[in-house]
């Protein structure tokens, strides 16, 4: 009986070369212990390359602040009605870090209810947002990407695009417990790419998602807006992660203030206003 050849999507040569340099223990079949697959990453990064380098022309600032090796937590703001921020930060680490790094995100639990989404996100390195998953990734010296605003952050309207909503505290407790540096980052432009004027919550619930962003043209098709990412110098908080809430809240506020400073400086820079180095402003 003739065996059927497996259909493979094309992979960009640059993507293939960078995949081979990832510090991920892929086995002979191109799969790592978490189920991350080169056969999924290749087409995924090939598609992301077009959006990252051409459609959005993403600019990354301060990427030298991101550790090239070892456990690290990227902590940023949500910007845009869908996860443009996560996808472009993911691409930034892959295309602009040397050696490239795989930024693994904590996927929202509702994605497990969306057909095929759970398998695709898992194969590309984004695990369901459970504390045990995050802790295991850091124990294995991985790069963890966290958005403490959660779904509330992506639900921000166009007029709120430069604001921050409530940050959860779990990421700081985890960083302290796992002795992990936090690299705060600010993502700008998502609100311009997807200018949300309202959120259709009822329709979203019908299809198993928190909401559907509504734009002036009804569908959340991103505009080719200029996107930017500002990476701050790392922050390290000593402790065990079991400290009193008051202590942890204080650390969370420090991270939030750092991101807010980067957003404000980056916003003024986008407007052409004079501003000192946004990274120094964010680190002040």
C-alpha positions as CSV (number, residue, x, y, z in Angstrom):
1,X,0.0,0.0,0.0
2,X,1.4,3.4,-1.1
3,X,2.1,5.7,1.8
4,X,0.8,9.3,1.5
5,X,3.3,12.1,1.7
6,X,2.7,14.5,4.5
7,X,1.6,18.0,3.3
8,X,4.0,20.6,4.5
9,X,3.6,24.4,4.3
10,X,6.6,26.3,2.9
11,X,9.2,27.6,5.3
12,X,11.3,30.8,4.7
13,X,15.0,30.0,4.5
14,X,15.8,32.6,7.3
15,X,13.2,31.0,9.5
16,X,14.6,27.6,8.9
17,X,18.1,28.8,9.8
18,X,16.9,30.5,13.0
19,X,14.9,27.5,14.0
20,X,18.1,25.4,13.9
21,X,19.7,27.9,16.3
22,X,16.9,27.9,18.9
23,X,18.0,26.7,22.3
24,X,15.1,24.2,22.4
25,X,15.8,20.5,22.9
26,X,14.0,19.2,19.8
27,X,14.2,15.5,19.2
28,X,14.8,13.7,15.8
29,X,11.2,14.4,14.9
30,X,11.5,18.1,15.6
31,X,9.4,18.0,18.8
32,X,10.4,19.1,22.3
33,X,9.2,17.8,25.6
34,X,6.3,20.3,25.7
35,X,5.0,19.2,22.3
36,X,6.4,22.3,20.5
37,X,7.0,21.3,16.9
38,X,9.3,22.7,14.3
39,X,6.7,21.7,11.7
40,X,4.3,24.2,13.2
41,X,6.9,26.9,14.1
42,X,8.3,27.0,10.6
43,X,5.1,28.0,8.8
44,X,4.0,30.2,11.7
45,X,7.2,32.3,11.7
46,X,7.2,32.4,7.9
47,X,3.8,34.1,8.1
48,X,4.8,36.3,11.0
49,X,7.9,37.5,9.1
50,X,5.7,39.2,6.5
51,X,3.6,41.0,9.1
52,X,6.6,41.8,11.4
53,X,9.0,43.1,8.8
54,X,6.7,44.5,6.1
55,X,3.0,44.9,6.9
56,X,3.6,46.5,10.4
57,X,7.3,47.3,10.0
58,X,7.8,46.6,13.7
59,X,10.5,48.6,15.5
60,X,12.1,47.0,18.6
61,X,14.0,49.3,21.0
62,X,16.2,48.2,23.8
63,X,16.3,44.5,22.7
64,X,19.8,44.4,24.2
65,X,18.1,44.5,27.6
66,X,16.7,41.1,27.1
67,X,18.9,38.3,28.4
68,X,20.2,36.1,25.6
69,X,20.1,32.9,27.7
70,X,18.4,31.5,30.7
71,X,15.0,32.0,32.4
72,X,13.4,35.4,31.9
73,X,9.9,36.8,32.1
74,X,8.8,39.4,29.5
75,X,5.9,41.4,31.1
76,X,4.0,43.9,28.9
77,X,0.8,45.8,28.2
78,X,-1.9,44.7,25.9
79,X,-2.5,46.9,22.9
80,X,-5.2,46.2,20.3
81,X,-8.4,44.2,20.2
82,X,-6.7,40.9,19.4
83,X,-3.3,39.4,20.3
84,X,-1.2,41.5,17.9
85,X,1.1,42.4,20.8
86,X,1.8,38.8,21.7
87,X,2.4,37.7,18.1
88,X,4.8,40.6,17.3
89,X,6.7,40.3,20.6
90,X,7.0,36.6,19.8
91,X,8.4,37.5,16.4
92,X,10.7,40.2,17.8
93,X,12.5,37.6,20.0
94,X,12.8,35.2,17.1
95,X,14.0,37.5,14.4
96,X,16.0,40.1,16.3
97,X,17.6,38.2,19.2
98,X,21.0,36.5,18.5
99,X,20.7,33.7,19.2
100,X,17.0,33.7,18.5
101,X,14.7,32.9,21.5
102,X,11.3,31.4,21.7
103,X,9.0,33.6,23.8
104,X,6.4,31.3,25.2
105,X,3.1,32.8,26.1
106,X,0.4,31.8,28.6
107,X,-2.7,31.3,26.4
108,X,-6.1,32.2,27.6
109,X,-8.1,29.2,28.8
110,X,-11.0,29.9,26.4
111,X,-8.7,29.0,23.5
112,X,-9.1,25.3,24.5
113,X,-12.7,25.6,23.4
114,X,-11.9,27.0,20.0
115,X,-11.5,24.3,17.3
116,X,-7.9,23.6,16.4
117,X,-6.7,26.7,18.4
118,X,-5.5,24.7,21.4
119,X,-3.3,22.3,19.2
120,X,-1.8,25.1,17.2
121,X,-1.0,27.4,20.1
122,X,0.5,24.4,22.0
123,X,2.6,23.3,19.1
124,X,4.0,26.8,18.7
125,X,4.9,27.0,22.4
126,X,2.0,28.8,24.0
127,X,0.6,26.8,26.9
128,X,-2.7,27.2,28.8
129,X,-2.2,29.9,31.4
130,X,-1.8,27.7,34.5
131,X,0.7,28.4,37.3
132,X,2.2,24.9,37.0
133,X,2.9,25.4,33.3
134,X,4.6,28.8,33.9
135,X,6.7,27.4,36.8
136,X,7.8,24.4,34.8
137,X,8.9,26.6,31.8
138,X,11.0,28.8,34.0
139,X,12.5,25.8,35.8
140,X,13.6,24.7,32.3
141,X,15.3,28.1,31.6
142,X,12.7,29.2,29.1
143,X,11.5,32.7,28.1
144,X,8.0,33.4,29.4
145,X,5.8,36.1,28.0
146,X,3.1,37.5,30.3
147,X,0.4,40.1,29.9
148,X,-0.8,40.9,33.5
149,X,-3.9,42.8,32.2
150,X,-5.4,39.6,30.8
151,X,-8.4,39.8,28.6
152,X,-9.4,43.1,30.2
153,X,-6.3,44.6,28.4
154,X,-7.2,43.5,24.9
155,X,-10.8,44.9,25.5
156,X,-9.5,48.5,25.8
157,X,-11.2,50.9,23.4
158,X,-9.3,53.2,21.0
159,X,-9.5,56.1,23.3
160,X,-8.0,53.9,26.1
161,X,-5.1,52.6,23.9
162,X,-2.3,54.2,25.9
163,X,-3.8,53.3,29.3
164,X,-3.2,50.3,31.7
165,X,-5.9,48.4,33.5
166,X,-5.5,46.3,36.7
167,X,-2.4,44.0,36.8
168,X,-2.7,40.6,38.5
169,X,0.0,39.7,41.1
170,X,0.7,36.1,40.1
171,X,3.6,37.0,37.8
172,X,5.6,38.7,40.5
173,X,5.1,35.9,43.0
174,X,6.2,33.5,40.3
175,X,9.2,35.5,39.4
176,X,10.3,35.7,43.0
177,X,9.7,32.0,43.6
178,X,11.7,31.0,40.5
179,X,14.4,33.7,40.9
180,X,13.6,35.1,37.5
181,X,14.4,38.6,36.1
182,X,11.4,40.5,34.8
183,X,11.9,42.5,31.6
184,X,9.0,45.1,31.4
185,X,8.1,46.1,27.9
186,X,5.7,48.5,26.2
187,X,3.9,47.7,23.0
188,X,2.6,50.6,21.0
189,X,0.4,50.8,17.9
190,X,-2.0,48.0,18.5
191,X,-4.8,50.4,19.2
192,X,-4.2,52.1,15.8
193,X,-4.0,48.8,14.0
194,X,-7.3,47.6,15.5
195,X,-9.2,50.8,16.6
196,X,-11.8,49.2,18.8
197,X,-15.0,51.3,19.3
198,X,-16.9,48.7,21.3
199,X,-16.8,45.0,22.2
200,X,-19.6,42.6,21.3
201,X,-19.7,40.5,24.4
202,X,-22.9,38.5,23.7
203,X,-21.7,37.5,20.2
204,X,-18.3,36.5,21.7
205,X,-19.9,34.3,24.3
206,X,-21.9,32.4,21.6
207,X,-18.6,31.3,19.9
208,X,-16.7,30.7,23.2
209,X,-14.6,33.9,23.4
210,X,-14.9,36.8,25.9
211,X,-15.9,39.3,23.2
212,X,-15.6,40.3,19.6
213,X,-13.8,43.7,19.0
214,X,-15.9,46.0,16.8
215,X,-14.0,48.5,14.6
216,X,-15.4,51.2,12.3
217,X,-15.5,48.7,9.5
218,X,-17.1,46.0,11.8
219,X,-14.5,43.3,11.4
220,X,-11.2,43.4,13.3
221,X,-9.0,43.3,10.3
222,X,-5.7,45.1,11.3
223,X,-4.6,48.2,9.5
224,X,-0.9,48.5,8.5
225,X,-0.2,50.8,11.5
226,X,3.4,51.3,12.8
227,X,4.0,49.0,15.7
228,X,6.8,49.5,18.3
229,X,8.2,47.5,21.2
230,X,10.3,49.1,24.0
231,X,12.2,46.7,26.2
232,X,13.3,47.9,29.6
233,X,16.3,46.8,31.6
234,X,15.5,43.8,33.8
235,X,14.0,44.1,37.3
236,X,14.7,41.6,40.0
237,X,12.7,41.2,43.2
238,X,14.2,39.1,46.0
239,X,12.0,36.8,48.0
240,X,10.2,33.5,48.0
241,X,6.9,34.5,46.4
242,X,5.0,33.9,49.6
243,X,5.3,37.4,50.9
244,X,2.4,39.5,52.2
245,X,0.1,40.9,49.6
246,X,1.1,44.5,50.5
247,X,4.7,43.7,49.6
248,X,3.9,42.0,46.3
249,X,1.4,44.8,45.3
250,X,4.3,47.2,45.8
251,X,6.5,45.2,43.4
252,X,3.6,44.9,40.9
253,X,3.2,48.7,40.9
254,X,6.9,49.2,40.2
255,X,6.6,47.0,37.1
256,X,3.4,48.8,36.1
257,X,5.0,52.2,36.5
258,X,8.0,51.2,34.4
259,X,5.7,50.1,31.6
260,X,3.6,53.2,31.9
261,X,6.7,55.3,31.6
262,X,7.7,53.5,28.4
263,X,4.2,53.9,27.0
264,X,4.2,57.6,27.7
265,X,7.6,58.3,26.3
266,X,6.9,56.1,23.2
267,X,3.5,57.9,22.7
268,X,5.2,61.3,22.7
269,X,7.9,60.1,20.4
270,X,5.3,58.8,17.9
271,X,3.7,62.3,18.0
272,X,7.1,63.9,17.2
273,X,7.4,65.6,20.5
274,X,10.8,66.0,22.1
275,X,11.5,63.3,24.6
276,X,14.6,61.8,26.2
277,X,15.4,58.2,25.5
278,X,12.2,56.3,26.2
279,X,14.1,53.4,27.8
280,X,15.8,55.8,30.2
281,X,12.4,57.4,30.9
282,X,10.9,54.0,31.6
283,X,13.7,53.0,33.8
284,X,13.6,56.2,35.9
